[in-house]
Amino acid sequence: MAVLETIRVKFGIVITVLIAVALLSFIIDPTTLQSVSSSMSSKYDVGDIDGKAISYNDFQAEVEKFTTINEISSGSSAQSEEQQVAVRNAAWQSLIDQYLFIKNAKKAGLNVGEEEMIAMMSGEMDSPVFTQNPTFYDENGIFSKQRLLDFVDYVATDESGRLQTFWNYLQNTALTQEYYAKYLSLFTQSNYVNPLMLTEQIADNNNTFNVEFVMVPFGYAKDSTIVVSDKEIKAYYDAHKKFYKQLASRDIEYVVYEVVPSAEDIAAANEALNEVYDEFVSTDNLKSFLLANSDRQYDAHWYKEGELNSVAKVVNDYAFGDEKGVSKVLSEGDSFYAVRVVESADVPEQVYVKYAPADSLLDAAEPQWIPQTPGFEDLMTAKKGSKVTVNGLVFQVLDTKDAAPRKRVAVLEKKAVAGKETVNSYYSKANTLATMSEGKYESFKEAVDSLGAYAHPVRKMAESTDRLGAIEDTKEVTRWAFEAKVGQVSNIITVNNNYFIVAALKGIHKEGYTPVEEVSAQISNVLYREKLAEKKEAEIAEKVAGLEDMQAVAEALGTTVSTKDGIAFSSMTAQGLDPKFIGAASVAEEGKISGPVAGNIGVYVYKVTGRETGSFFTEDDAKTRDAQMSQYSAQMIVPTMMDDAEVKDNRARFF
């Protein structure tokens, strides 16, 4: 009985919840429950590829894989923000290939079998992933199957598993590239231009014509007799709806308070540098000293003249000037410097090296020139024939070139930083605005006006936005805007400890189609121009009816006759004429007055006075154009697949 009582007490709530869910299943439509469940789970998905939800964990695993590959390829574990973005893009493209492109290629009847993969890795089939990889070259710079086998054996001895990740990447890349090669071949071979089509294309593009014409411009005055109804706008919108597809976005206004050092803060930075100046002059351990006392750490880079301008011009001028020893205290902007030239030498711009993950693989590596690169300073000053290990890679120096004077420089830097009182003063201003706004847009506008602040407007801010004007790393503002309701005002959002931002959400644009109300003015202008063109065409046709002389046409329309010779349809955009007019005139009957034709800026009446056939557009030109069209079409294959599959990229929510 005691056990039963315990069960009743501890599990009573659970049973109640289960009963409630069961009852709800009778009351609520199951599809509704599924929709709610899906929306809740999709919130935490990085994206969706052709129905395959990509969870954050799945995507992060792919990112970690490509991070490892990047570290092995570059020999460095340090990654800049740009490199991290590139890694995430590579990870996303890999998932696109896996869940969309290869899937569609297989639907088209294509396949890459195990035997093909073996043939590619052995060199029997040409796969640049293997045959053009210097890691697998012999001493003559030729792909060696044995070198490949040696690498595979070496992978098996790597206990870290990193080389196995790299080897898997190479195999998968070769597989994917083969699918691309087959699909593109299938696509391009179907886009065949036969000799008759080629001859016709050459002939069409070698035709030029001379023309006399008059043009009556539309003008800028509004014609009050032309009316565009709401019904016409809606009909146009429905017919062109695909052009109004939009991603989710937000309209915001924001006020920013930038934290800048005060005069007192700048004076404090100057004083701080002077306090350690004497020790900087005399110390033997510059690296430790700068680590403890400077805003700029010591680096072993060999600078050439001009490069230190990226630090400050006064630093570069002293380092490469005539003065010796340590500089006096220098200033530029709100920063202070002392400069000490550590070493001077003639250092090559580039070194010719072989490099490999291990000494045993060095002979197979292909030599290449490496320029001056941060982190490779010891390599740049190594003697010919010597071996140097940098970032886990073994380098052998074969040659050098373009030696030039360079210097190693220690820079003691103190940058003025806003003190606590300064920061508090800016925070107080932002807090005043946020408090007066009371979380409401109407109050926000009143507060902005009364405080003399400026609210920056941003229309249709995408979820991927991470920059507002010149301010970087504003992702927190974007996240707030996509979680807030219309009319809400944010609390203070701090960006990089340098900016205090108060934002207001003005509007929400949901993913899908732009509402007709938002584009009605734009559509109305299009329809107005169409109606105006029709009206002008009719009026001009009536005025020139029966006239057989261009001068008479010009007089009837109150304008003058213009002439243009050598017009080619093949280059209509480069002739300064209306494309619609050129297209119509290119097929008009010679010697006969034609038109009127409404173009983009006015209505034309014209007469073709002569035609010539030249030879400036050659067979090579035609083949080049066809190749360009094929290349463009090939580039659009994956984007078109993504549109058809409605691929959703939600990475901006997380990164």
HELIX and SHEET records of a PDB file:
HELIX    1   1 ALA A    2  ILE A   27  1                                  26    
HELIX    2   2 PRO A   30  SER A   42  1                                  13    
HELIX    3   3 TYR A   56  SER A   74  1                                  19    
HELIX    4   4 GLU A   81  ILE A   96  1                                  16    
HELIX    5   5 ASP A   97  PHE A  101  3                                   5    
HELIX    6   6 ILE A  102  LYS A  107  1                                   6    
HELIX    7   7 GLU A  114  SER A  122  1                                   9    
HELIX    8   8 PRO A  128  THR A  131  1                                   4    
HELIX    9   9 PRO A  134  PHE A  136  5                                   3    
HELIX   10  10 LYS A  145  ALA A  156  1                                  12    
HELIX   11  11 ARG A  162  SER A  190  1                                  29    
HELIX   12  12 PRO A  195  ASN A  205  1                                  11    
HELIX   13  13 ASP A  230  ALA A  239  1                                  10    
HELIX   14  14 LYS A  241  TYR A  244  5                                   4    
HELIX   15  15 ALA A  263  SER A  282  1                                  20    
HELIX   16  16 LEU A  286  ASN A  293  1                                   8    
HELIX   17  17 GLU A  307  SER A  310  5                                   4    
HELIX   18  18 LYS A  313  ALA A  319  1                                   7    
HELIX   19  19 ASP A  359  ALA A  364  5                                   6    
HELIX   20  20 GLU A  377  MET A  380  1                                   4    
HELIX   21  21 LYS A  420  SER A  437  1                                  18    
HELIX   22  22 TYR A  441  LEU A  451  1                                  11    
HELIX   23  23 LYS A  475  GLU A  483  1                                   9    
HELIX   24  24 VAL A  516  VAL A  544  1                                  29    
HELIX   25  25 MET A  550  LEU A  557  1                                   8    
HELIX   26  26 PHE A  569  ALA A  574  5                                   6    
HELIX   27  27 PRO A  579  SER A  586  1                                   8    
HELIX   28  28 GLU A  619  GLN A  635  1                                  17    
HELIX   29  29 ILE A  637  ALA A  645  1                                   9    
HELIX   30  30 ARG A  651  ARG A  653  5                                   3    
SHEET    1   A 3 LYS A  52  SER A  55  0                                        
SHEET    2   A 3 ASP A  45  ILE A  49 -1                                        
SHEET    3   A 3 LYS A 648  ASP A 649 -1                                        
SHEET    1   B 4 SER A 562  ALA A 568  0                                        
SHEET    2   B 4 ASN A 207  PRO A 217 -1                                        
SHEET    3   B 4 GLY A 602  THR A 613 -1                                        
SHEET    4   B 4 ILE A 593  ALA A 598 -1                                        
SHEET    1   C 2 LYS A 245  GLN A 246  0                                        
SHEET    2   C 2 GLY A 512  TYR A 513 -1                                        
SHEET    1   D 4 HIS A 456  ALA A 462  0                                        
SHEET    2   D 4 SER A 249  GLU A 258 -1                                        
SHEET    3   D 4 TYR A 499  HIS A 509 -1                                        
SHEET    4   D 4 ILE A 493  VAL A 495 -1                                        
SHEET    1   E 3 LEU A 330  GLU A 332  0                                        
SHEET    2   E 3 SER A 335  ALA A 356 -1                                        
SHEET    3   E 3 GLN A 368  PRO A 371 -1                                        
SHEET    1   F 4 LEU A 330  GLU A 332  0                                        
SHEET    2   F 4 SER A 335  ALA A 356 -1                                        
SHEET    3   F 4 LEU A 393  LYS A 415 -1                                        
SHEET    4   F 4 LYS A 387  VAL A 390 -1                                        
SHEET    1   G 2 ARG A 467  LEU A 468  0                                        
SHEET    2   G 2 ILE A 471  GLU A 472 -1                                        
END                                                                             
